[in-house]
Amino acid sequence: MQNNKSHWENVFANKNPNEVSWTQKYPTTSMNYLESLNLSKTANIIDIGGGDSKLVDALLEKGYQNIWVLDISEFALEKSKKRLGDKASLVHWIVSDITEFQPEVTFDFWHDRAVFHFLTEQESINKYVTIINKAMADNGNFLLGTFSENGPLKCSGLEIKQYSETTMEQTFQENFEVIKCFTENHTTPFNTTQNFQFCGFRKK
């Protein structure tokens, strides 16, 4: 996984948000889904691959108090901390490859937009599934977004694994039930379109 880390440190060290395809001005889809769950403001929330995403800003703005942001890139997290200023101290920051993550708490909401699809080997996928099964609280919620079968085959120069509603559901069916699935077009900063598959799950 070390090469993976080098890749992402290089990306975040050398590119601004307007130079990477996944950037969103505001994470509307994710926040709408989270707010529909009516979770307590003290719920434990983690953003997987949060990097320099603005989901953490939106969560703080809405008054959520227990936020974790995990990313393989220390550069990415440093960018977020700098952007947040004093508010950065309100967030738990974790530098880790997701397949090596060892959670110290259980989470009520797990958010992953565009990390899971970078796991192309079955061993890595299995590790992710095992980790999230252990990490989620009973009845905890999980929102996953990946490139759909109509989306790109690569991102940031790396191969990805596309998902449909069916394959996504099958991957997590042992411990999670599907609440809602939908596809969405994401417009990149370069005005190209990427089709995403989202599914919201609840821990059984």
Backbone as JSON Lines, residues from 0, in Angstrom:
{"i":0,"aa":"M","n":[0.82,-1.21,0.0],"ca":[0.0,0.0,0.0],"c":[0.86,1.27,0.0]}
{"i":1,"aa":"Q","n":[2.17,1.11,0.22],"ca":[3.04,2.28,0.32],"c":[3.04,3.11,-0.96]}
{"i":2,"aa":"N","n":[2.99,2.42,-2.12],"ca":[2.95,3.15,-3.39],"c":[1.69,3.99,-3.49]}
{"i":3,"aa":"N","n":[0.59,3.44,-2.97],"ca":[-0.67,4.15,-2.92],"c":[-0.51,5.46,-2.17]}
{"i":4,"aa":"K","n":[0.12,5.36,-1.01],"ca":[0.32,6.55,-0.17],"c":[1.16,7.59,-0.9]}
{"i":5,"aa":"S","n":[2.24,7.15,-1.53],"ca":[3.1,8.08,-2.28],"c":[2.3,8.78,-3.38]}
{"i":6,"aa":"H","n":[1.46,8.0,-4.05],"ca":[0.63,8.57,-5.13],"c":[-0.23,9.7,-4.61]}
{"i":7,"aa":"W","n":[-0.94,9.44,-3.51],"ca":[-1.89,10.44,-3.01],"c":[-1.2,11.62,-2.34]}
{"i":8,"aa":"E","n":[-0.07,11.39,-1.68],"ca":[0.68,12.52,-1.12],"c":[1.11,13.46,-2.25]}
{"i":9,"aa":"N","n":[1.53,12.87,-3.35],"ca":[1.97,13.65,-4.51],"c":[0.81,14.45,-5.11]}
{"i":10,"aa":"V","n":[-0.35,13.8,-5.23],"ca":[-1.53,14.48,-5.78],"c":[-1.88,15.71,-4.94]}
{"i":11,"aa":"F","n":[-1.98,15.51,-3.62],"ca":[-2.45,16.61,-2.77],"c":[-1.36,17.67,-2.54]}
{"i":12,"aa":"A","n":[-0.11,17.27,-2.67],"ca":[0.97,18.24,-2.51],"c":[1.07,19.16,-3.72]}
{"i":13,"aa":"N","n":[0.66,18.66,-4.88],"ca":[0.9,19.39,-6.12],"c":[-0.33,19.93,-6.82]}
{"i":14,"aa":"K","n":[-1.51,19.55,-6.33],"ca":[-2.72,20.01,-7.04],"c":[-3.67,20.74,-6.09]}
{"i":15,"aa":"N","n":[-4.3,21.77,-6.62],"ca":[-5.33,22.51,-5.88],"c":[-6.68,21.85,-6.12]}
{"i":16,"aa":"P","n":[-7.69,22.17,-5.28],"ca":[-9.01,21.55,-5.45],"c":[-9.6,21.7,-6.85]}
{"i":17,"aa":"N","n":[-9.32,22.84,-7.52],"ca":[-9.88,23.03,-8.87],"c":[-9.14,22.23,-9.94]}
{"i":18,"aa":"E","n":[-8.11,21.47,-9.49],"ca":[-7.33,20.67,-10.44],"c":[-7.56,19.17,-10.26]}
{"i":19,"aa":"V","n":[-8.5,18.79,-9.4],"ca":[-8.83,17.37,-9.21],"c":[-10.32,17.16,-9.44]}
{"i":20,"aa":"S","n":[-10.66,16.02,-10.04],"ca":[-12.01,15.82,-10.56],"c":[-13.09,15.71,-9.49]}
{"i":21,"aa":"W","n":[-12.71,15.26,-8.27],"ca":[-13.73,14.95,-7.28],"c":[-14.24,16.16,-6.48]}
{"i":22,"aa":"T","n":[-13.61,17.31,-6.69],"ca":[-13.96,18.51,-5.9],"c":[-15.43,18.89,-6.06]}
{"i":23,"aa":"Q","n":[-16.06,19.2,-4.93],"ca":[-17.42,19.75,-4.9],"c":[-17.38,21.07,-4.12]}
{"i":24,"aa":"K","n":[-18.13,22.07,-4.6],"ca":[-18.19,23.32,-3.83],"c":[-18.9,23.08,-2.51]}
{"i":25,"aa":"Y","n":[-19.97,22.28,-2.56],"ca":[-20.7,21.93,-1.34],"c":[-21.21,20.5,-1.5]}
{"i":26,"aa":"P","n":[-21.06,19.64,-0.47],"ca":[-21.45,18.23,-0.6],"c":[-22.95,18.03,-0.4]}
{"i":27,"aa":"T","n":[-23.71,18.54,-1.34],"ca":[-25.18,18.58,-1.21],"c":[-25.78,17.19,-1.0]}
{"i":28,"aa":"T","n":[-25.41,16.23,-1.85],"ca":[-26.0,14.89,-1.77],"c":[-25.73,14.25,-0.41]}
{"i":29,"aa":"S","n":[-24.5,14.32,0.03],"ca":[-24.11,13.68,1.29],"c":[-24.81,14.34,2.47]}
{"i":30,"aa":"M","n":[-24.87,15.65,2.48],"ca":[-25.51,16.36,3.59],"c":[-27.02,16.13,3.6]}
{"i":31,"aa":"N","n":[-27.64,16.11,2.42],"ca":[-29.08,15.84,2.37],"c":[-29.39,14.46,2.93]}
{"i":32,"aa":"Y","n":[-28.56,13.49,2.57],"ca":[-28.79,12.12,3.05],"c":[-28.6,12.07,4.57]}
{"i":33,"aa":"L","n":[-27.51,12.65,5.05],"ca":[-27.23,12.64,6.48],"c":[-28.36,13.3,7.27]}
{"i":34,"aa":"E","n":[-28.81,14.44,6.79],"ca":[-29.85,15.18,7.53],"c":[-31.18,14.45,7.51]}
{"i":35,"aa":"S","n":[-31.4,13.62,6.48],"ca":[-32.65,12.84,6.43],"c":[-32.7,11.77,7.52]}
{"i":36,"aa":"L","n":[-31.54,11.44,8.1],"ca":[-31.46,10.4,9.13],"c":[-31.82,10.92,10.52]}
{"i":37,"aa":"N","n":[-31.83,12.26,10.65],"ca":[-32.16,12.89,11.94],"c":[-31.3,12.36,13.09]}
{"i":38,"aa":"L","n":[-30.0,12.26,12.84],"ca":[-29.1,11.79,13.89],"c":[-28.87,12.88,14.93]}
{"i":39,"aa":"S","n":[-28.5,12.45,16.12],"ca":[-28.13,13.38,17.17],"c":[-26.89,14.16,16.76]}
{"i":40,"aa":"K","n":[-26.79,15.39,17.26],"ca":[-25.59,16.2,16.97],"c":[-24.34,15.61,17.62]}
{"i":41,"aa":"T","n":[-24.55,14.66,18.55],"ca":[-23.39,14.02,19.2],"c":[-23.06,12.66,18.57]}
{"i":42,"aa":"A","n":[-23.73,12.32,17.46],"ca":[-23.44,11.05,16.76],"c":[-21.98,11.04,16.29]}
{"i":43,"aa":"N","n":[-21.38,9.85,16.31],"ca":[-20.02,9.69,15.8],"c":[-20.06,9.55,14.28]}
{"i":44,"aa":"I","n":[-19.43,10.48,13.58],"ca":[-19.47,10.55,12.12],"c":[-18.06,10.48,11.56]}
{"i":45,"aa":"I","n":[-17.84,9.62,10.57],"ca":[-16.52,9.55,9.94],"c":[-16.63,9.72,8.43]}
{"i":46,"aa":"D","n":[-15.72,10.52,7.89],"ca":[-15.62,10.72,6.44],"c":[-14.36,10.0,5.96]}
{"i":47,"aa":"I","n":[-14.56,8.92,5.22],"ca":[-13.45,8.1,4.72],"c":[-12.9,8.74,3.44]}
{"i":48,"aa":"G","n":[-11.59,8.99,3.44],"ca":[-11.0,9.67,2.29],"c":[-11.43,11.12,2.23]}
{"i":49,"aa":"G","n":[-11.67,11.69,3.42],"ca":[-12.17,13.07,3.49],"c":[-11.21,14.1,2.93]}
{"i":50,"aa":"G","n":[-9.9,13.79,2.99],"ca":[-8.9,14.65,2.36],"c":[-9.15,16.12,2.61]}
{"i":51,"aa":"D","n":[-9.19,16.89,1.51],"ca":[-9.5,18.31,1.68],"c":[-10.93,18.61,1.22]}
{"i":52,"aa":"S","n":[-11.81,17.59,1.36],"ca":[-13.24,17.76,1.06],"c":[-13.87,18.74,2.05]}
{"i":53,"aa":"K","n":[-14.94,19.38,1.63],"ca":[-15.61,20.35,2.48],"c":[-16.78,19.75,3.28]}
{"i":54,"aa":"L","n":[-16.86,18.42,3.29],"ca":[-17.91,17.8,4.11],"c":[-17.7,18.15,5.58]}
{"i":55,"aa":"V","n":[-16.46,18.15,6.02],"ca":[-16.19,18.46,7.43],"c":[-16.65,19.88,7.77]}
{"i":56,"aa":"D","n":[-16.47,20.82,6.85],"ca":[-16.93,22.2,7.07],"c":[-18.45,22.22,7.27]}
{"i":57,"aa":"A","n":[-19.14,21.48,6.38],"ca":[-20.6,21.45,6.44],"c":[-21.09,20.8,7.74]}
{"i":58,"aa":"L","n":[-20.4,19.75,8.18],"ca":[-20.78,19.08,9.42],"c":[-20.6,20.0,10.62]}
{"i":59,"aa":"L","n":[-19.5,20.71,10.66],"ca":[-19.26,21.66,11.76],"c":[-20.29,22.78,11.74]}
{"i":60,"aa":"E","n":[-20.59,23.25,10.55],"ca":[-21.57,24.34,10.39],"c":[-22.94,23.93,10.92]}
{"i":61,"aa":"K","n":[-23.28,22.65,10.74],"ca":[-24.59,22.15,11.19],"c":[-24.58,21.75,12.67]}
{"i":62,"aa":"G","n":[-23.42,21.85,13.31],"ca":[-23.37,21.62,14.75],"c":[-23.04,20.21,15.19]}
{"i":63,"aa":"Y","n":[-22.58,19.37,14.27],"ca":[-22.18,18.01,14.67],"c":[-20.88,18.1,15.48]}
{"i":64,"aa":"Q","n":[-20.81,17.32,16.54],"ca":[-19.74,17.52,17.53],"c":[-18.67,16.44,17.53]}
{"i":65,"aa":"N","n":[-18.97,15.27,16.96],"ca":[-18.02,14.15,17.0],"c":[-17.69,13.69,15.58]}
{"i":66,"aa":"I","n":[-16.7,14.35,15.0],"ca":[-16.38,14.15,13.58],"c":[-14.96,13.6,13.44]}
{"i":67,"aa":"W","n":[-14.83,12.56,12.64],"ca":[-13.52,12.0,12.28],"c":[-13.33,12.16,10.77]}
{"i":68,"aa":"V","n":[-12.13,12.5,10.36],"ca":[-11.8,12.55,8.93],"c":[-10.56,11.68,8.71]}
{"i":69,"aa":"L","n":[-10.71,10.67,7.87],"ca":[-9.61,9.74,7.58],"c":[-9.15,9.94,6.14]}
{"i":70,"aa":"D","n":[-7.83,9.98,5.96],"ca":[-7.28,10.0,4.6],"c":[-5.89,9.38,4.62]}
{"i":71,"aa":"I","n":[-5.53,8.78,3.51],"ca":[-4.19,8.19,3.38],"c":[-3.13,9.28,3.25]}
{"i":72,"aa":"S","n":[-3.55,10.49,2.84],"ca":[-2.63,11.59,2.58],"c":[-2.59,12.6,3.73]}
{"i":73,"aa":"E","n":[-1.43,12.72,4.33],"ca":[-1.26,13.73,5.38],"c":[-1.37,15.14,4.8]}
{"i":74,"aa":"F","n":[-0.87,15.33,3.58],"ca":[-0.97,16.63,2.9],"c":[-2.43,17.07,2.79]}
{"i":75,"aa":"A","n":[-3.29,16.12,2.41],"ca":[-4.71,16.44,2.23],"c":[-5.33,16.93,3.53]}
{"i":76,"aa":"L","n":[-5.04,16.22,4.61],"ca":[-5.61,16.6,5.91],"c":[-5.05,17.93,6.39]}
{"i":77,"aa":"E","n":[-3.78,18.18,6.12],"ca":[-3.17,19.47,6.51],"c":[-3.86,20.63,5.78]}
{"i":78,"aa":"K","n":[-4.24,20.39,4.52],"ca":[-4.96,21.43,3.77],"c":[-6.29,21.74,4.43]}
{"i":79,"aa":"S","n":[-7.0,20.7,4.86],"ca":[-8.28,20.9,5.54],"c":[-8.1,21.64,6.86]}
{"i":80,"aa":"K","n":[-7.09,21.23,7.62],"ca":[-6.84,21.89,8.91],"c":[-6.54,23.38,8.71]}
{"i":81,"aa":"K","n":[-5.75,23.67,7.71],"ca":[-5.4,25.07,7.43],"c":[-6.66,25.86,7.06]}
{"i":82,"aa":"R","n":[-7.5,25.26,6.24],"ca":[-8.74,25.92,5.8],"c":[-9.67,26.18,6.99]}
{"i":83,"aa":"L","n":[-9.75,25.22,7.91],"ca":[-10.67,25.34,9.04],"c":[-10.14,26.24,10.14]}
{"i":84,"aa":"G","n":[-8.82,26.43,10.18],"ca":[-8.25,27.29,11.22],"c":[-8.51,26.72,12.61]}
{"i":85,"aa":"D","n":[-8.99,27.57,13.52],"ca":[-9.22,27.15,14.91],"c":[-10.2,25.99,15.02]}
{"i":86,"aa":"K","n":[-11.14,25.9,14.07],"ca":[-12.15,24.83,14.12],"c":[-11.53,23.45,13.93]}
{"i":87,"aa":"A","n":[-10.33,23.38,13.37],"ca":[-9.68,22.08,13.11],"c":[-9.5,21.28,14.4]}
{"i":88,"aa":"S","n":[-9.37,21.99,15.52],"ca":[-9.17,21.3,16.8],"c":[-10.42,20.57,17.27]}
{"i":89,"aa":"L","n":[-11.56,20.83,16.63],"ca":[-12.82,20.17,16.99],"c":[-12.98,18.82,16.28]}
{"i":90,"aa":"V","n":[-12.04,18.49,15.4],"ca":[-12.15,17.29,14.55],"c":[-11.06,16.29,14.9]}
{"i":91,"aa":"H","n":[-11.38,14.99,14.8],"ca":[-10.38,13.93,14.96],"c":[-9.81,13.62,13.56]}
{"i":92,"aa":"W","n":[-8.49,13.79,13.4],"ca":[-7.85,13.58,12.09],"c":[-7.08,12.26,12.12]}
{"i":93,"aa":"I","n":[-7.26,11.44,11.1],"ca":[-6.61,10.12,11.05],"c":[-5.9,9.96,9.72]}
{"i":94,"aa":"V","n":[-4.57,9.77,9.76],"ca":[-3.81,9.45,8.55],"c":[-3.69,7.93,8.49]}
{"i":95,"aa":"S","n":[-4.38,7.31,7.55],"ca":[-4.36,5.85,7.44],"c":[-4.86,5.4,6.09]}
{"i":96,"aa":"D","n":[-4.3,4.31,5.62],"ca":[-4.9,3.57,4.51],"c":[-6.17,2.94,5.07]}
{"i":97,"aa":"I","n":[-7.26,3.03,4.36],"ca":[-8.53,2.52,4.9],"c":[-8.45,1.02,5.21]}
{"i":98,"aa":"T","n":[-7.66,0.27,4.45],"ca":[-7.59,-1.18,4.69],"c":[-6.74,-1.53,5.91]}
{"i":99,"aa":"E","n":[-6.12,-0.51,6.52],"ca":[-5.32,-0.73,7.73],"c":[-5.89,0.02,8.94]}
{"i":100,"aa":"F","n":[-7.06,0.6,8.75],"ca":[-7.69,1.41,9.8],"c":[-8.13,0.54,10.98]}
{"i":101,"aa":"Q","n":[-7.79,1.0,12.18],"ca":[-8.22,0.3,13.41],"c":[-9.04,1.27,14.25]}
{"i":102,"aa":"P","n":[-10.36,1.26,14.09],"ca":[-11.21,2.22,14.78],"c":[-11.16,2.04,16.3]}
{"i":103,"aa":"E","n":[-11.16,3.16,16.99],"ca":[-11.15,3.13,18.45],"c":[-12.53,3.41,19.03]}
{"i":104,"aa":"V","n":[-13.46,3.81,18.18],"ca":[-14.85,4.03,18.62],"c":[-15.76,3.37,17.59]}
{"i":105,"aa":"T","n":[-17.05,3.28,17.9],"ca":[-18.02,2.81,16.9],"c":[-18.72,4.04,16.31]}
{"i":106,"aa":"F","n":[-19.07,3.92,15.04],"ca":[-19.61,5.07,14.31],"c":[-21.1,4.91,14.03]}
{"i":107,"aa":"D","n":[-21.79,6.04,14.11],"ca":[-23.22,6.09,13.8],"c":[-23.45,6.41,12.32]}
{"i":108,"aa":"F","n":[-22.46,7.07,11.71],"ca":[-22.57,7.38,10.29],"c":[-21.18,7.3,9.66]}
{"i":109,"aa":"W","n":[-21.09,6.5,8.61],"ca":[-19.83,6.29,7.87],"c":[-20.07,6.79,6.46]}
{"i":110,"aa":"H","n":[-19.24,7.72,6.01],"ca":[-19.41,8.33,4.68],"c":[-18.18,8.02,3.83]}
{"i":111,"aa":"D","n":[-18.43,7.52,2.63],"ca":[-17.33,7.23,1.7],"c":[-17.77,7.6,0.3]}
{"i":112,"aa":"R","n":[-17.26,8.72,-0.17],"ca":[-17.52,9.12,-1.56],"c":[-16.2,9.02,-2.32]}
{"i":113,"aa":"A","n":[-16.08,7.94,-3.1],"ca":[-14.96,7.78,-4.04],"c":[-13.65,7.3,-3.43]}
{"i":114,"aa":"V","n":[-13.72,6.53,-2.35],"ca":[-12.53,5.79,-1.88],"c":[-12.67,4.31,-2.24]}
{"i":115,"aa":"F","n":[-13.82,3.75,-1.91],"ca":[-14.03,2.3,-2.06],"c":[-13.74,1.82,-3.48]}
{"i":116,"aa":"H","n":[-14.07,2.64,-4.49],"ca":[-13.88,2.16,-5.87],"c":[-12.4,2.05,-6.26]}
{"i":117,"aa":"F","n":[-11.5,2.59,-5.44],"ca":[-10.07,2.41,-5.72],"c":[-9.56,1.04,-5.26]}
{"i":118,"aa":"L","n":[-10.37,0.32,-4.49],"ca":[-9.99,-1.02,-4.04],"c":[-10.38,-2.0,-5.13]}
{"i":119,"aa":"T","n":[-9.41,-2.42,-5.92],"ca":[-9.72,-3.26,-7.08],"c":[-9.42,-4.73,-6.84]}
{"i":120,"aa":"E","n":[-8.68,-5.04,-5.78],"ca":[-8.36,-6.44,-5.47],"c":[-9.31,-6.96,-4.4]}
{"i":121,"aa":"Q","n":[-9.73,-8.21,-4.55],"ca":[-10.71,-8.78,-3.63],"c":[-10.23,-8.76,-2.18]}
{"i":122,"aa":"E","n":[-8.94,-8.97,-1.98],"ca":[-8.4,-8.96,-0.62],"c":[-8.63,-7.6,0.06]}
{"i":123,"aa":"S","n":[-8.39,-6.52,-0.67],"ca":[-8.6,-5.17,-0.12],"c":[-10.08,-4.91,0.14]}
{"i":124,"aa":"I","n":[-10.93,-5.35,-0.79],"ca":[-12.38,-5.19,-0.62],"c":[-12.84,-5.93,0.64]}
{"i":125,"aa":"N","n":[-12.35,-7.15,0.82],"ca":[-12.71,-7.94,2.0],"c":[-12.27,-7.26,3.29]}
{"i":126,"aa":"K","n":[-11.08,-6.67,3.26],"ca":[-10.57,-5.96,4.45],"c":[-11.5,-4.79,4.8]}
{"i":127,"aa":"Y","n":[-11.9,-4.04,3.78],"ca":[-12.8,-2.9,3.99],"c":[-14.11,-3.36,4.63]}
{"i":128,"aa":"V","n":[-14.67,-4.42,4.06],"ca":[-15.95,-4.94,4.58],"c":[-15.81,-5.38,6.04]}
{"i":129,"aa":"T","n":[-14.71,-6.05,6.35],"ca":[-14.46,-6.49,7.74],"c":[-14.34,-5.3,8.68]}
{"i":130,"aa":"I","n":[-13.61,-4.27,8.25],"ca":[-13.39,-3.09,9.09],"c":[-14.7,-2.36,9.35]}
{"i":131,"aa":"I","n":[-15.49,-2.15,8.31],"ca":[-16.73,-1.4,8.52],"c":[-17.72,-2.2,9.37]}
{"i":132,"aa":"N","n":[-17.71,-3.52,9.22],"ca":[-18.6,-4.35,10.06],"c":[-18.28,-4.16,11.54]}
{"i":133,"aa":"K","n":[-17.0,-4.09,11.86],"ca":[-16.57,-3.91,13.25],"c":[-16.8,-2.48,13.73]}
{"i":134,"aa":"A","n":[-16.65,-1.53,12.81],"ca":[-16.63,-0.12,13.2],"c":[-18.01,0.49,13.4]}
{"i":135,"aa":"M","n":[-19.03,-0.13,12.83],"ca":[-20.36,0.5,12.87],"c":[-21.14,0.12,14.11]}
{"i":136,"aa":"A","n":[-21.8,1.11,14.68],"ca":[-22.72,0.87,15.79],"c":[-23.93,0.11,15.28]}
{"i":137,"aa":"D","n":[-24.64,-0.58,16.18],"ca":[-25.9,-1.23,15.8],"c":[-26.83,-0.19,15.21]}
{"i":138,"aa":"N","n":[-27.44,-0.52,14.08],"ca":[-28.34,0.4,13.36],"c":[-27.61,1.63,12.81]}
{"i":139,"aa":"G","n":[-26.26,1.58,12.79],"ca":[-25.5,2.69,12.22],"c":[-25.73,2.8,10.72]}
{"i":140,"aa":"N","n":[-25.55,3.98,10.18],"ca":[-25.81,4.25,8.77],"c":[-24.5,4.47,7.99]}
{"i":141,"aa":"F","n":[-24.54,4.09,6.72],"ca":[-23.37,4.08,5.86],"c":[-23.81,4.57,4.49]}
{"i":142,"aa":"L","n":[-23.19,5.65,4.01],"ca":[-23.47,6.13,2.66],"c":[-22.22,5.93,1.81]}
{"i":143,"aa":"L","n":[-22.37,5.18,0.72],"ca":[-21.26,4.85,-0.17],"c":[-21.52,5.39,-1.56]}
{"i":144,"aa":"G","n":[-20.51,6.09,-2.1],"ca":[-20.59,6.57,-3.47],"c":[-19.37,6.12,-4.26]}
{"i":145,"aa":"T","n":[-19.6,5.46,-5.39],"ca":[-18.51,5.01,-6.28],"c":[-18.87,5.38,-7.71]}
{"i":146,"aa":"F","n":[-17.93,5.23,-8.63],"ca":[-18.28,5.37,-10.03],"c":[-19.24,4.24,-10.4]}
{"i":147,"aa":"S","n":[-20.26,4.6,-11.17],"ca":[-21.25,3.61,-11.61],"c":[-20.73,2.87,-12.83]}
{"i":148,"aa":"E","n":[-21.55,1.96,-13.33],"ca":[-21.18,1.22,-14.56],"c":[-21.18,2.13,-15.78]}
{"i":149,"aa":"N","n":[-21.73,3.34,-15.62],"ca":[-21.68,4.34,-16.7],"c":[-20.63,5.42,-16.41]}
{"i":150,"aa":"G","n":[-19.85,5.2,-15.34],"ca":[-18.84,6.18,-14.95],"c":[-17.48,5.86,-15.55]}
{"i":151,"aa":"P","n":[-16.46,6.64,-15.15],"ca":[-15.11,6.42,-15.66],"c":[-14.53,5.08,-15.19]}
{"i":152,"aa":"L","n":[-13.51,4.63,-15.89],"ca":[-12.79,3.4,-15.52],"c":[-11.51,3.72,-14.75]}
{"i":153,"aa":"K","n":[-11.13,5.0,-14.77],"ca":[-9.92,5.43,-14.07],"c":[-10.19,6.74,-13.36]}
{"i":154,"aa":"C","n":[-9.38,7.01,-12.33],"ca":[-9.42,8.3,-11.67],"c":[-8.03,8.6,-11.15]}
{"i":155,"aa":"S","n":[-7.57,9.8,-11.37],"ca":[-6.24,10.22,-10.91],"c":[-5.15,9.26,-11.4]}
{"i":156,"aa":"G","n":[-5.36,8.71,-12.6],"ca":[-4.38,7.82,-13.19],"c":[-4.42,6.4,-12.68]}
{"i":157,"aa":"L","n":[-5.35,6.09,-11.77],"ca":[-5.46,4.74,-11.2],"c":[-6.72,4.04,-11.71]}
{"i":158,"aa":"E","n":[-6.62,2.72,-11.86],"ca":[-7.79,1.91,-12.21],"c":[-8.77,1.95,-11.05]}
{"i":159,"aa":"I","n":[-10.06,1.91,-11.36],"ca":[-11.08,1.83,-10.3],"c":[-12.0,0.63,-10.6]}
{"i":160,"aa":"K","n":[-12.86,0.31,-9.66],"ca":[-13.83,-0.76,-9.84],"c":[-15.22,-0.12,-9.83]}
{"i":161,"aa":"Q","n":[-15.93,-0.29,-10.94],"ca":[-17.28,0.27,-11.04],"c":[-18.28,-0.59,-10.26]}
{"i":162,"aa":"Y","n":[-19.35,0.05,-9.8],"ca":[-20.41,-0.68,-9.09],"c":[-21.78,-0.31,-9.63]}
{"i":163,"aa":"S","n":[-22.67,-1.3,-9.56],"ca":[-24.09,-1.07,-9.8],"c":[-24.78,-1.18,-8.44]}
{"i":164,"aa":"E","n":[-26.05,-0.84,-8.41],"ca":[-26.84,-1.0,-7.18],"c":[-26.75,-2.45,-6.69]}
{"i":165,"aa":"T","n":[-26.85,-3.4,-7.62],"ca":[-26.85,-4.83,-7.26],"c":[-25.5,-5.27,-6.7]}
{"i":166,"aa":"T","n":[-24.39,-4.92,-7.37],"ca":[-23.09,-5.38,-6.89],"c":[-22.71,-4.7,-5.58]}
{"i":167,"aa":"M","n":[-23.15,-3.47,-5.41],"ca":[-22.88,-2.78,-4.16],"c":[-23.63,-3.45,-3.01]}
{"i":168,"aa":"E","n":[-24.9,-3.75,-3.26],"ca":[-25.72,-4.41,-2.24],"c":[-25.14,-5.78,-1.88]}
{"i":169,"aa":"Q","n":[-24.72,-6.54,-2.89],"ca":[-24.18,-7.89,-2.65],"c":[-22.9,-7.83,-1.81]}
{"i":170,"aa":"T","n":[-22.1,-6.8,-2.01],"ca":[-20.82,-6.68,-1.3],"c":[-21.01,-6.54,0.2]}
{"i":171,"aa":"F","n":[-22.08,-5.86,0.61],"ca":[-22.27,-5.56,2.03],"c":[-23.47,-6.27,2.65]}
{"i":172,"aa":"Q","n":[-24.09,-7.21,1.9],"ca":[-25.38,-7.76,2.31],"c":[-25.35,-8.55,3.61]}
{"i":173,"aa":"E","n":[-24.19,-9.08,3.98],"ca":[-24.14,-9.93,5.18],"c":[-24.52,-9.16,6.44]}
{"i":174,"aa":"N","n":[-24.08,-7.92,6.54],"ca":[-24.31,-7.16,7.77],"c":[-25.06,-5.85,7.59]}
{"i":175,"aa":"F","n":[-25.4,-5.51,6.33],"ca":[-26.07,-4.23,6.08],"c":[-27.3,-4.42,5.2]}
{"i":176,"aa":"E","n":[-28.35,-3.64,5.51],"ca":[-29.52,-3.63,4.63],"c":[-29.54,-2.31,3.85]}
{"i":177,"aa":"V","n":[-29.99,-2.37,2.62],"ca":[-30.04,-1.18,1.78],"c":[-31.26,-0.34,2.14]}
{"i":178,"aa":"I","n":[-31.03,0.94,2.34],"ca":[-32.13,1.87,2.61],"c":[-32.56,2.59,1.34]}
{"i":179,"aa":"K","n":[-31.56,3.01,0.56],"ca":[-31.88,3.8,-0.64],"c":[-30.67,3.79,-1.58]}
{"i":180,"aa":"C","n":[-30.91,3.61,-2.88],"ca":[-29.84,3.7,-3.88],"c":[-30.25,4.66,-4.99]}
{"i":181,"aa":"F","n":[-29.27,5.34,-5.55],"ca":[-29.55,6.28,-6.64],"c":[-28.25,6.56,-7.39]}
{"i":182,"aa":"T","n":[-28.38,7.03,-8.62],"ca":[-27.2,7.47,-9.37],"c":[-27.24,8.99,-9.5]}
{"i":183,"aa":"E","n":[-26.07,9.54,-9.74],"ca":[-25.98,11.01,-9.81],"c":[-24.83,11.4,-10.71]}
{"i":184,"aa":"N","n":[-25.04,12.42,-11.5],"ca":[-23.95,12.97,-12.3],"c":[-23.2,14.03,-11.51]}
{"i":185,"aa":"H","n":[-21.9,13.87,-11.41],"ca":[-21.05,14.87,-10.77],"c":[-20.33,15.65,-11.87]}
{"i":186,"aa":"T","n":[-20.46,16.97,-11.83],"ca":[-19.75,17.82,-12.78],"c":[-18.41,18.21,-12.17]}
{"i":187,"aa":"T","n":[-17.34,17.86,-12.84],"ca":[-15.99,18.12,-12.33],"c":[-15.63,19.59,-12.54]}
{"i":188,"aa":"P","n":[-14.55,20.07,-11.89],"ca":[-14.1,21.44,-12.14],"c":[-13.71,21.7,-13.58]}
{"i":189,"aa":"F","n":[-13.51,20.62,-14.37],"ca":[-13.15,20.79,-15.79],"c":[-14.38,20.71,-16.69]}
{"i":190,"aa":"N","n":[-15.58,20.73,-16.07],"ca":[-16.84,20.65,-16.8],"c":[-17.03,19.34,-17.57]}
{"i":191,"aa":"T","n":[-16.47,18.26,-17.04],"ca":[-16.8,16.92,-17.54],"c":[-17.77,16.29,-16.54]}
{"i":192,"aa":"T","n":[-18.4,15.19,-16.94],"ca":[-19.41,14.56,-16.09],"c":[-18.97,13.16,-15.7]}
{"i":193,"aa":"Q","n":[-19.14,12.84,-14.43],"ca":[-18.86,11.49,-13.93],"c":[-20.14,10.95,-13.29]}
{"i":194,"aa":"N","n":[-20.54,9.74,-13.69],"ca":[-21.76,9.15,-13.12],"c":[-21.41,8.31,-11.89]}
{"i":195,"aa":"F","n":[-22.03,8.66,-10.77],"ca":[-21.8,7.97,-9.5],"c":[-22.99,7.08,-9.14]}
{"i":196,"aa":"Q","n":[-22.68,5.95,-8.51],"ca":[-23.69,5.09,-7.88],"c":[-23.59,5.32,-6.37]}
{"i":197,"aa":"F","n":[-24.7,5.68,-5.77],"ca":[-24.76,5.83,-4.31],"c":[-25.71,4.78,-3.73]}
{"i":198,"aa":"C","n":[-25.35,4.25,-2.57],"ca":[-26.28,3.45,-1.79],"c":[-26.15,3.81,-0.31]}
{"i":199,"aa":"G","n":[-27.29,3.98,0.33],"ca":[-27.33,4.17,1.77],"c":[-27.69,2.86,2.44]}
{"i":200,"aa":"F","n":[-26.91,2.47,3.44],"ca":[-27.11,1.21,4.13],"c":[-27.34,1.45,5.63]}
{"i":201,"aa":"R","n":[-27.96,0.44,6.27],"ca":[-28.06,0.46,7.73],"c":[-27.55,-0.86,8.26]}
{"i":202,"aa":"K","n":[-26.79,-0.8,9.35],"ca":[-26.24,-2.02,9.97],"c":[-27.39,-2.85,10.53]}
{"i":203,"aa":"K","n":[-27.37,-4.14,10.22],"ca":[-28.44,-5.03,10.69],"c":[-28.29,-5.29,12.18]}
